[in-house]
Amino acid sequence: MAGTLPRQESAGPRVSGRVRPALPGLILLAALVAAWFAVKYGARVPDQQMPAPLQVLREGWAARGQLVKAAASTLGGALAGFLLGNAAAVLAAVLIASSPAASRVLVPFALVVRTLPIIAIAPLLTLLLGNGVITIMAVAAIIIFFPTMINTVLGLRSVPLEALELMAVANASRLEVLWRVRLPTALPYAFSGLQVGAATCILAAMVAEWVTTGTGLGYLILQAGVQFDVGLMWAGALVAAVLAVAVFALTGLIARRVIPGELADAR
């Protein structure tokens, strides 16, 4: 009928479709908060050991300026180390997958670095690099180097034989095989390593802050513990957890944008 307005579709299914992927995380968050309340009040844990969730929120809001400044410092060093460590890891993976000689040198070296406790590495790097953001970057890069390198090597070595034979028939060079076949195949594996590193780079930066700079969430939590400011200490830990989850989620979002559909399904 002329002049009749088109029927508008309900936004309900569209909204629910957007909310549904977040439901497991929201349910888990609610369960953790409920468990926090249950332990706090069920076991009657004193505030000096475990403050109530609302108390932590009040303490965090009161010190929001301090927390935001510390979080920005930690995030900057962690992301710089994240980029540096992953770039070095991908380069090392390409060398390992391309050269048996490089594999014999780099893999044992990476294993040795991986087995060293981070709390022992940080003071040594402080002596070498000084008290500053460079040390934080180095610690974060070392922590995330190994998982990205190992996953990328697996991806580079997981190319289907048929694809390699096709490139050989086309007289493709080793560089062309690497760029057109090996690297695209390795993307899902590499991003799996990236997400592991994303979940740990914040913690690595905070550990470095304990022994290097007088800034960041690591130093703030340490000072709050020394001053028996339990609420601020818990608030700092919650902010650090939020940052780690945010970096992890951002890495996953980038992976979904970068990895082709058929490879993303394999991931």
N, C-alpha and C positions, 0 to 999 in steps of 0.2 A: 504494500500500500504506500502510495506516494506521501511523502512528508513524515512517514513513521521513522522515529529515531532508531538507529541500529541497536540491537540488544548488546549490552555490555557484559563481557564475561566476568564471572566472579574471580576475584583475586585470591580466593581461599586456596585452591589447589596450587597456584603458583607460589604463594607464600610458604605453604607447607612443604613444597618441593625444595625450597631454599633452606628451610629450617631442618628438614629431616637429616641431612648429613651431619649436622651439629648435635643431634640428639644424643648419640652415645657419649660425646664429650660432656654435654650438660648433665647427663645422668651420673656420669662418673664424678663430676665436680660436686653435685649434690650429695652423692654418697660419701665423698671425702669430708665435706663439711659436717654431715650428720655424724660420721665416725669421730670427728674432732670434738663435737659437742658431747658425744657419748663418753669418750675417754675423759674429757675435762671434768664433766659433772658426775659421771658414773663412778669414776675412780677418785673423785675429789682431789685432782692434781692441783697443787698450789700455783698461784699466778707466777711465782718466781721460776717455775719450771715450764709450765705451759699456760700461757694466757688464753683467754676466751677469744673466739674469732672476732667478735665485735670490739673487744679491747685492742686487738691487733689493728683493726681497721681505723679505730680512733687514733692510735699512736701513729699509724702511717699517714693519716690525713693531717695530723698536727705537724709532722715532719716532712710534708710532701715536697717542699722546696729542696730539702736536703736529699731526699730520695730520688727526685728527678735528676738533680745534678750528678749524683753518684751513678744512677742508671745510665745516663748519657755517656759518662766516662767509661764505664764498663762495656757498654754496647759498642762504642767506637773502637776500643782496643780489640774486642772480641771479633768484630766484623772484619777489621783489617787483618787480623791473624787468620780468620776463616778464609779470606780471599787468597792470602799469601800461601797458606798451607795447602789449599786445594789446587792452586796453580802448580805448585811444586810437585804435588802428588800425581797430577795428570801427566806432567812432563816425565816424571820418573816411571810411571806406568807405561808410557809409550816407549821409553828406552828399554825397559825390561821385556816388553812384548816383542820388541824388534831385534834385540841383541842378546844372545845367551851370555856373552861376556859381561854386559851391563847387569843382567839378572844376577850373576854370581857375586857381583860387588854390592849392588843396591839392596837386594832382599835381606842379606844378613845385617847390613847396616840399619835398615828400617826395623828389623826385629830387635836389635839391641836397643835402639832408641825407644821402641814401644815398651820394652820391659822395664825401663828406668822409671822409678816413681816420680810423678810430677812435683811432689813436694821436695824432692832432692834436686831436680833439674832447675827449679826456679832460683834458688840462691846462687847456683853456679852461673846461670845466665845473667843474674844481677851483677856479679863480679865482672863479667865480660862486657855487658852492654850498658850497665849503669841503671840507676833508678829512674825509670821513665816508661813511656808507652811502648818503646821499642822492645823492652823485655816482655811486656804483656803480649804484644803481637807474636813474639817468638814462641812463648809458652803455648799460646792458643794454636799457632801453626803446627807445632810439634805434636800436640794432642790429636789434631784432626787429620794429620798427614797419612797415618797408616791405614785407617779404614777406607779412605778414598782411593789410595794407591792400590790396595788389594782388590777392591771391587772393580776398579777400572781395568786392571790387568785381566781379571776374569772375563770382563766384557770384551776386551780386545782379542782374547783367545777363544771366544765363543762364536766366532763368525761361521755360518754354515759353509761346509765344503763346496757346495754348489756355487755359492757366490764367489768364492776364491777362484774356482775353475773358470767361471764366466769372465772374471777380470783377467785371468791368464790368457784366455782365448782372445780378449780384446787388446792384448799386449800392454796392459796398464802397468805403470811404474809402481814401485813400493809406496811412494808418496800418494799416488792416486788411490791405491788400495786402502791406505790408511785413512785418507780423507773421505772417500766415497763409501767404504764398506765397514772398516773396523771401528772408526769413531762413532758413526750412527748406531751400530750394534751395541757399542759399549755405553751409550747414554743412560739406559735404565740402570745399569750396574753402577755407573759413576754417581748418579743422583741418589742411589741408595746409600752410598758412602757419604755423600754430601749431607744427607739428612742425619746420619749418625753423628757427623761432625757438628752439625747445627745444634744438636741437642747437648753437646758437651763443650762447645766453645765458650759459652758464658761461664761455666764452672771453671774452665781453664784460666780465663781472664781473672776471675775472682781469686783463685789460688795465687796467681802471680801478684795480685794487688796486696795480698797478705804480707808479702816479703819485699815488695818494691816501693810502690808509690804510696802517698798518703791520701789517695782519692779512690773513688769507685765503691761499688757495693761490697766487695770483699773487705776493704779497709773499714767501711762503715759498720759492717756486721761484727768485725773483730773488735772495734772500739766500743760498740754497744754491749758486747759481752763483757769486756773489761769493766765497764761502768755499771754492769748489772741492769742495763736497760733492756729487759727481755722483750717488751712489746716492740721496740724499734728493731731489735735483732730479728724477730719473726717477720716483721713487715719487710725488712730488707730481703729476707729469704723468699718471701712470697713474690716480691718484685722480680727477683732473679729468676724464679720459676716461670713467671709470666713472660719475661724476655726470652727464655729458652724455648718455650712453646711457640712464641711468635716467630722466632727465627726458623724453627722447625717447620711451621705451617707455611711460611713464605717460601722456603726451599721447595716444599711440595707443590706449591702453586706454580712456581717457575718451572718445575719438572713437567707438570701437566701442559704448560704452554710450549715447552721446547721439544719434548719427546713426541715423535709421530704417533698416531693413534694405535697402529698395530704393535709398535714397540711398547707403548704405555700399557697395553693390555697384558703383555708378557711380564711387565714389571709388577 
